[in-house]
Amino acid sequence: MIIVRSRLLALGVTLMASALVTAPVAVSASASPAPARAAEATSGQDGKVLRIGVSREVDTLNPFMSITLMGTSILRSQFEFLTTYSQGSMTPEGALAEKWETSEDKLTWTYHIRKDVKWSDGKPVTAKDAAWTFQKMLDDETARTANGSYITQWESVTATDDWTLKIKTKVPQATMDALDIPIVPEHVWSKMSDISAAPEFPMVGNGPYYITEFKEAQFTKMKANKNYWRGAPKVDEIHFVYYSNSDAAVSALQSGEVDLINPLTPTQYDALQGEPDIQLNNAQNRRFNELLINPGAATNDGTPIGNGNPALKDVKLRQAIAQAIDTKTLVDKVWSGYATEAAGYIPPMFKDFAWEPTGDQVRKFDLDAANKALDEAGYKKGQDGVRLDKQGKPLNLRLLTHAERDIDENASPFIKGWLKEIGIEVTIEPKSDNQVNEETTRGEYDLAISGWSANPDPDYVLSLQTCANRPNADGTGATPDSFLCNEEYDELYAKQLSEFDRSKRIDIVKQMQALLYDEATLVIFGYDNALEAFRKDKFEGFPQQPTGSGVIMFQQSYWGLLGATPKGEGPVPVYDGSQGTESGEDTTDAAAEESSNTGLILGIVGGVLVVVLVVGLLVARGRRKTADDRE
Amino acid sequence: MTVPKNQPSPRALAWRRRGAAFTAGWREFAKQRAGLVGLGLLAVIVLLAILAPVITDREGLDVTKATGDRMESPSWEFLLGTDRPGRSVLLLTLWSARISLTVGFVATLLSVAIGTIIGILAAHYGRWVSAGLMRITDFFLVLPSLVLAIALSTVLERGIGTIILAIGLTSWPSAARLVRAQTLTIEARPYIERARALGGGHFHVISKHVLPAVLPLVFVNTTLAVGSAIVAESTLSFLGLGDPDPMRPSWGSMLRSAWLDSAIIAGAWWYLLPPGIAIGIVVLAFTMCGRALESVLNPRLREG
């Protein structure tokens, strides 16, 4: 009889193992059929609340310190900048500054501040607030942490009267009408002893919303600014609810606990297709994804740092690696088609500056050609099919990736597979985001997956590839991207920064991209779309940037949140002056039936497993009791 | 002291005795259906894992050569469907068995070897050796082994070797305690005293008398520990500490990919269940074998 006990115990343990594996399936499948109840529980409190499910953490809500996408985009709605980017064309448009002009020599900029803007505590916004903010950044290194790059060439800032701001720069600067710097109220911030401290809530602001509450890794709450100069928003509150697991955020959307989520993975996006109450948005994004190839990292004074494979200093080898990467397959397989194939450094969303290789310069994906080029360049194959470098060592490269990031996890096996075909062995090394940042900044990588969100003004991303952007000896002081240091590129960079003729500047920017393409210190994978979803039973829609086809969240402005329109409150506003458009794109109703059925089946299977487990454990426990008594 | 002509040598006698004991043990083992089923399952799984390179093509693990679509549901071409890059889940499950079983076996051997050595030394030498070794054992026993394993595999370079080391170095204390107890009971027996009286040194006593007597227990312990080592390997791989090489999947890393690729939201049960069930079956098989062996060695556990 006693043997039965051990057998059942064993069964129990095993079932527990498999139930642990299947339990989440049961949970998520059972979560979807009850949307209404959960929704009513949270909404209907005080006024209209827009709840946004996010899976990115906020670093800090201090506008001088925040650099993460989540933190900065919350602050976008909190503080008005001098200028913002228009909804339709993403060109600079007046915000706090009604209009602005520059002197003949392009060194003095005069901004005329809007007179009807008030802080959320009722005090008027004047040029002195702006002057104080900028002066603080000029004086205090800590205040330059987040946005210091904009003011490195400034000489002085003065408020000549309450409504006029004058900025003098040392050299002409083309980005003066696109200064992404939050302007803070002097009467609050001048009293703070530590400029880097966490701000107090509610936070006084002049944007469409102001922050009332923040709990790290839980939520950020914002209230509508009823005095907002463009007119009060239609929703009363915005709650950013943090989910550490993006699948949990999707479940929350399905059950109505949140109204809007971004980003979705292609799998999640497809799974949501056909849900009757959910509107999907597949928008072109401003992000490029790249593979960095370490060309021999060095500090800003030219001293080599890091431990990159020296063979990669050879541009021929880098070009062969670039040729062995198939952007079409990556778009199809990694992004399931929700992306654009690779071309130049600037994402195609910014039509003016985007560039693509033409004629002889094009490097089409061709493993045979890459192999041939490597043969010609003298990289002979060793016995095991791995090529040898010029010193006779086999070419083994490390590939640094962000652990748990969708693109990194899915693209790295492809890169490994392709490079193996051209005789290069790759070891994938997934690391935490912070580790990846540190190691790429110190040049401790051979290959690494990276990416940046470009701005409508390309200056920032272009500056990443200059010699000056290489770090100092401690690996700090600047943000390098690919450790390129090319004299011609640097000359072109300086030229575009002081070029005020837009078409000439575009030409220079395109030349720079062609140069980057040839140097192959980075290979563009493609530009993934932003995939978003919102509950159309609660919201009419949101203004997109660009209008009608762009993103709702993480815009280069606040249009999406400012114009959030609850169900039944009329058309979604457009801030362009052009005719109104409904936001969102058509969604197909296929594939829904199937997925909801499998969800149900999975729920049942999981449920049965759990029941069997519980019964098994109970029986096992009962047996054990009697067996113990006997012993 | 001459040996009579037709009397076999002591060595041969000892082997004959061992052979008889083994046969008797096997007979006892064979009486237990659960044990036999477990053994059969294990034999099949190990055989499949060993033969994987013969019956399947490893190239199928290379994502650039995957032929399926994203998360295709089971069909005749892909009996268990496909994963996100379009590889056959059946193929992945089969190849994962190699890594999972290898790690399970080697890590357990490592942990049992450490445990046995420490246990025997502690019991045999007693006094301060015992006190010292047992305090070390206690230290490792109270450390949460998963946390320690995670810390180890974060510090060391990624790969199978690290996982084996992490599991092996964290799971030996219970084996050490068990072996020490068994050694103590054996060393209390008169024949050990006799061996000592006849001039047997430490090495002789340990290798000729103590070790053979504790080995069966060690063997049972090993069988039971493989299961938990496989679960530990899956846990570490699921947490992203396993071998990141896509050509060397394990059941834990398959579960991780399924989780990262939102297989749950997409309803792709074929991506999620096979590795989970495979872990369940293998652990069950090891437990069934181990329990049966235990009752062979310990008559008190026998039925009836």
Interface residues (C-beta under 8 A of the other chain):
Chain A: M1 I2 I3 S6 R7 A10 L11 V13 T14 L15 A17 S18 V21 T22 P24 V25 S28 S246 D247 V250 S251 T265 T267 Q268 D270 A271 T329 K333 S336 T401 A403 E404 D406 E409 N410 S412 P413 F414 K416 G417 W418 K420 E421 T427 I428 E429 P430 E594 S595 S596 T598 G599 I601 L602 V605 E631
Chain B: Q32 A34 D62 V63 T64 K65 A66 R70 M71 R84 P85 G86 R158 V231 G240 P244 D245 P246 L255 S257 W259 L260 D261 S262 A263 I264 I265 A266 G267 W269 L272 L273 P275 G276 I277 I279 G280 I281 V283 L284 T287 M288 R291 E294 S295 R300 L301 R302 E303
